[in-house]
Amino acid sequence: MQNINMTLVDFKHLEIFVLNSFLAMGLKNEDAKIFTDALIFSELRFHSGQGQGVQRITTYYNRIKNKEVNINTNFDIVKESSSLALVDAKNGIGTIQASKCMDIAINKAKKEGVGQVIIKNSTHYGSSSVHAVRATKKNCIGIVYTNAGPEMAPWGSRSGGVGTNPWGISCPTDKGYPLILDIALTTAGKGMMRWHEREKIPMPNDWALTKEGNETTNPSEAMDGYLLGIGKYKGYGLSFMTDILTGVISGGGYGLMPYSDPKKLDVSHSLTAIDIEWFMEIKDFYSRINDFVNTLKNLPLRPGFDEILVPGDLEHRRVKEKIENGVPIDSEVIDSFNVLAENLNIDRLKIK
């Protein structure tokens, strides 16, 4: 097996490099900070092969250089009520627009108990949990989802028709970190397939199809095909409904439309905040959450398992490990950062 070469980098050095990169690309200070925080959050939480985090900087750089996204644009509130808003992102940076719109949803939730903002005409918004966690910090439950390019084959098809359409749900606790579910509706993504390809190991046969529509364990063959949904037809059904809850209802893109035009990605998002304190005091909520979690963790274990995890446990451990010991960065990504630093005339990433 070929191991992918990884280099440990101090997360603070990584943060400085990402921030300087976005500032050099022309982003305003506030927007660059939002974008940086989002990518660092994802980098600390996720596996490198999942395709989130700092490796995306070069993709964003190319989109900005090619004028495929409007930097520093303000979104328009098309329609608004006390608990709802429809927003036109005006082809702005999705991560920044979604973060700001979640703040609108939170403010509405604090007044009405629940707030929801649906965004159209947006671009890639990063990890869903980035935006869901913003609600958690204000004693709200955050529910966030988006549509995406048609990488998933509808059940029974060998061609793409709906997106990975990821969801993020975040719930506050009194343990110092939230419970977070962040999942795409495909079994895996092209990033993990490429990771397996580079390691020269087979992938599970429920990840993707070849271009002829056959299941495969060969990641190279699958890179030319389309992804499969979680739970077979169930993942497809969830993705289909996510397109309705984002692109269809907003008047934005859906199905084959998102990412069909690099100059207008036409992605749609939904961001919801539910104010826990509308229902009960936060200390009572924490008590109930702790009881629920402890009940599950104390259930009898299956053979081969050491513990029962709840959403957010594994990622929290990754964050702690990476902050203490360094963030492992793929050598290919570091090479791309060196090129980026030269193009932007900024200091290279400082290696730990």
C-alpha positions in Angstrom: 0.0 0.0 0.0 1.3 3.5 -0.9 1.0 5.8 2.1 0.1 9.5 1.4 2.8 11.8 2.6 1.5 14.1 5.4 3.2 17.0 7.1 2.2 18.3 10.6 1.4 22.0 10.6 0.6 24.1 13.6 -3.1 25.1 13.3 -2.3 28.8 14.1 0.3 28.9 11.3 -2.3 27.4 9.0 -4.9 30.0 10.1 -2.5 32.9 9.4 -1.7 31.5 5.9 -5.4 31.1 5.0 -6.3 34.5 6.3 -3.4 36.2 4.4 -4.4 34.3 1.3 -8.0 35.5 1.3 -6.9 39.1 2.1 -4.5 39.0 -0.8 -7.3 37.7 -3.1 -9.2 41.0 -2.3 -11.7 39.9 0.4 -12.7 42.4 3.1 -11.2 41.8 6.6 -14.6 40.7 8.0 -15.3 38.3 5.1 -11.7 36.9 5.1 -12.0 36.2 8.8 -15.4 34.4 8.4 -14.0 32.4 5.5 -10.8 31.5 7.3 -12.7 30.4 10.5 -14.9 28.2 8.4 -12.1 26.4 6.6 -10.0 25.9 9.8 -13.1 24.5 11.5 -13.6 22.0 8.8 -9.9 21.1 8.6 -9.7 20.4 12.3 -12.9 18.2 12.3 -12.7 16.2 9.1 -10.5 13.6 7.4 -8.4 15.1 4.6 -9.9 12.8 2.0 -13.4 14.2 2.6 -12.5 17.2 0.5 -13.4 19.9 3.1 -11.0 22.4 4.8 -8.0 24.3 3.7 -7.2 22.3 0.6 -10.1 24.2 -1.1 -8.2 27.5 -1.0 -6.7 27.0 -4.4 -10.1 26.2 -5.9 -11.5 29.4 -4.5 -8.5 31.3 -5.8 -9.1 30.1 -9.3 -12.8 30.9 -9.1 -12.0 34.4 -7.9 -9.2 35.0 -10.5 -11.6 33.8 -13.3 -14.4 36.0 -12.0 -16.6 33.0 -11.4 -17.7 34.4 -8.0 -18.5 37.9 -6.8 -16.3 38.7 -3.9 -17.4 41.4 -1.4 -20.9 41.5 -2.8 -23.8 42.1 -0.4 -26.8 39.7 -0.6 -30.4 41.0 -1.2 -33.3 40.1 1.1 -36.0 39.4 -1.5 -38.8 38.8 0.9 -39.0 38.7 4.7 -41.3 38.0 7.6 -40.8 37.8 11.4 -39.5 34.2 11.1 -38.6 33.7 7.4 -36.4 35.3 4.8 -35.7 34.6 1.1 -32.2 35.8 0.1 -30.5 36.3 -3.2 -26.7 35.7 -2.7 -25.9 37.4 -6.0 -23.3 34.7 -6.8 -21.3 35.7 -3.8 -19.0 33.4 -1.8 -21.4 30.9 -0.3 -19.5 30.3 2.9 -19.7 34.0 3.8 -23.2 34.6 2.6 -24.5 31.5 4.5 -22.8 32.4 7.7 -24.3 35.9 7.7 -27.7 34.6 6.8 -27.6 32.1 9.7 -27.1 35.1 12.0 -30.4 36.5 10.5 -32.1 33.1 11.2 -30.8 33.2 14.8 -32.1 36.7 15.4 -35.5 35.7 14.1 -35.5 32.6 16.3 -34.8 34.7 19.4 -37.9 36.7 18.6 -40.3 34.0 17.2 -38.8 30.7 18.5 -37.7 29.6 15.0 -36.0 31.4 12.1 -35.3 30.2 8.6 -33.5 31.7 5.7 -33.5 30.2 2.3 -30.8 31.4 -0.1 -30.7 31.2 -3.9 -28.1 32.2 -6.5 -25.2 31.2 -4.2 -22.0 29.2 -4.6 -20.2 26.4 -2.6 -20.8 27.1 1.2 -18.2 24.7 2.7 -19.2 22.3 5.5 -22.8 22.4 6.6 -21.8 22.2 10.2 -19.9 25.5 10.0 -23.2 27.3 9.7 -25.2 25.0 12.0 -22.7 25.6 14.9 -23.3 29.4 14.7 -26.8 28.7 16.0 -25.5 26.5 18.7 -23.4 29.3 20.2 -26.6 31.2 20.8 -28.5 28.4 22.5 -30.2 27.3 19.4 -30.3 24.1 17.4 -29.0 24.7 13.9 -30.3 22.8 10.9 -28.6 23.5 7.6 -28.6 21.9 4.2 -27.7 22.7 0.6 -28.1 21.4 -2.9 -25.0 20.8 -5.1 -23.9 19.7 -8.5 -25.5 16.5 -9.9 -22.9 13.9 -8.7 -25.4 11.4 -7.4 -27.1 8.9 -9.7 -30.9 8.7 -8.9 -31.7 5.1 -7.9 -31.9 3.1 -11.1 -30.0 5.6 -13.3 -26.3 5.5 -14.3 -26.2 9.3 -14.8 -26.1 12.1 -12.2 -29.3 13.9 -11.4 -29.1 15.2 -7.9 -26.3 16.4 -5.6 -24.5 15.1 -2.5 -26.8 17.7 -0.9 -25.2 17.6 2.6 -26.9 18.3 5.9 -25.6 19.7 9.2 -27.4 19.7 12.5 -25.8 21.1 15.7 -27.1 20.9 19.2 -25.5 22.7 22.3 -24.4 20.8 25.4 -22.7 21.8 28.7 -19.7 19.6 27.9 -17.7 22.2 26.1 -18.5 21.1 22.6 -21.8 20.6 20.6 -23.3 17.5 19.3 -23.0 17.7 15.5 -24.2 15.6 12.6 -22.6 16.6 9.3 -23.2 14.2 6.4 -23.5 14.2 2.6 -26.3 12.1 1.3 -23.9 10.0 -0.8 -22.1 7.1 0.8 -18.8 8.8 0.0 -17.5 11.6 -2.2 -15.0 11.9 -5.0 -12.4 13.1 -2.5 -12.4 9.9 -0.6 -12.4 7.9 -3.8 -9.3 9.9 -5.0 -7.7 9.2 -1.6 -8.2 5.4 -2.1 -6.9 5.8 -5.7 -3.7 7.4 -4.4 -3.2 4.7 -1.7 -3.9 2.1 -4.3 -6.5 0.3 -2.3 -10.0 -0.7 -3.3 -13.1 1.1 -2.1 -16.4 -0.4 -0.9 -18.7 -1.3 -3.9 -21.6 0.9 -2.6 -19.7 4.2 -3.1 -20.1 4.8 -6.8 -20.8 3.5 -10.3 -18.6 3.3 -13.4 -19.7 5.4 -16.4 -21.5 2.3 -17.7 -23.5 2.1 -14.5 -21.9 -0.8 -12.8 -21.0 -1.0 -9.1 -17.2 -1.1 -8.6 -14.4 -1.3 -6.0 -12.0 0.4 -8.4 -11.7 4.2 -7.5 -10.1 5.0 -10.9 -13.1 3.6 -12.8 -15.5 5.3 -10.4 -14.0 8.8 -10.9 -15.6 8.8 -14.3 -19.0 7.7 -13.0 -21.5 8.9 -10.4 -22.0 8.5 -6.7 -24.5 6.3 -4.9 -26.8 7.5 -2.1 -26.6 6.4 1.5 -29.0 3.6 2.1 -29.4 3.1 -1.7 -32.8 4.6 -2.7 -33.2 6.3 0.7 -30.2 8.6 0.1 -31.5 9.4 -3.3 -34.9 10.2 -1.9 -33.4 12.5 0.8 -31.3 14.3 -1.9 -34.4 14.7 -4.1 -36.3 16.3 -1.2 -33.4 18.5 -0.3 -33.4 20.0 -3.8 -37.1 20.8 -3.3 -36.4 22.4 0.1 -33.6 24.6 -1.3 -33.5 25.2 -5.1 -37.1 24.5 -6.1 -38.9 26.5 -3.4 -36.4 29.4 -3.5 -36.7 29.9 -7.3 -33.0 28.9 -7.6 -31.2 26.0 -9.3 -32.0 22.4 -8.8 -31.3 19.0 -10.3 -28.9 19.4 -13.2 -28.7 23.2 -12.9 -26.2 23.7 -10.0 -22.6 23.9 -11.2 -23.7 23.6 -14.9 -22.3 27.1 -15.5 -19.0 28.0 -13.8 -19.9 31.7 -14.0 -23.1 31.1 -12.1 -23.1 28.0 -9.9 -26.7 28.6 -8.9 -26.6 26.7 -5.6 -29.3 27.1 -3.0 -29.2 26.7 0.8 -31.5 26.5 3.8 -30.5 27.7 7.3 -32.8 27.2 10.3 -32.3 28.1 14.0 -34.6 26.8 16.7 -34.4 28.7 20.0 -34.2 26.1 22.8 -35.1 28.7 25.4 -38.5 29.2 23.8 -39.2 25.6 24.9 -37.4 25.4 28.2 -34.6 26.8 30.3 -31.2 25.9 28.8 -30.1 24.1 32.0 -33.1 21.8 31.7 -32.3 21.1 28.1 -28.7 20.2 29.0 -29.9 17.8 31.7 -32.2 16.1 29.2 -29.4 15.9 26.6 -27.0 14.4 29.1 -29.6 11.8 30.1 -30.2 10.9 26.5 -26.5 10.6 25.7 -25.6 8.6 28.8 -28.5 6.2 28.2 -27.1 5.4 24.8 -23.5 5.2 25.9 -24.4 2.7 28.6 -26.2 0.3 26.3 -24.6 -3.2 25.8 -21.9 -3.3 23.2 -21.8 -5.3 20.0 -18.8 -7.7 19.6 -15.8 -5.8 18.4 -16.9 -2.4 19.7 -15.3 -0.6 22.6 -17.8 2.2 23.0 -20.9 3.9 21.7 -20.3 7.2 20.1 -22.8 10.0 19.5 -22.6 12.6 16.7 -19.7 14.9 17.3 -17.6 12.7 19.6 -15.1 11.5 16.9 -14.8 15.0 15.4 -14.2 16.6 18.8 -11.3 14.1 19.4 -9.8 15.0 16.1 -10.0 18.7 16.9 -8.2 18.2 20.2 -5.6 16.0 18.6 -4.8 18.4 15.8 -4.7 21.5 18.1 -2.3 19.7 20.5 -0.1 17.8 18.0 -0.4 19.6 14.6 -2.7 19.4 11.6 -1.6 16.7 9.1 -1.6 18.3 5.6 -1.2 16.3 2.4 2.1 17.0 0.6 0.2 17.8 -2.6 -1.8 20.4 -0.8 1.4 22.0 0.7 2.9 22.1 -2.8 -0.3 23.9 -4.1 0.0 26.4 -1.2 3.6 27.2 -2.2 2.4 28.0 -5.7 -0.5 30.0 -4.3 1.9 32.0 -2.0 4.0 32.9 -5.0 1.0 33.9 -7.1 -0.4 36.1 -4.3 3.1 37.4 -3.2 2.6 36.3 0.5 4.7 34.3 2.9 4.7 30.6 2.5 2.9 28.4 5.0 5.2 28.0 8.0 5.8 24.3 8.7 5.9 23.1 12.3 
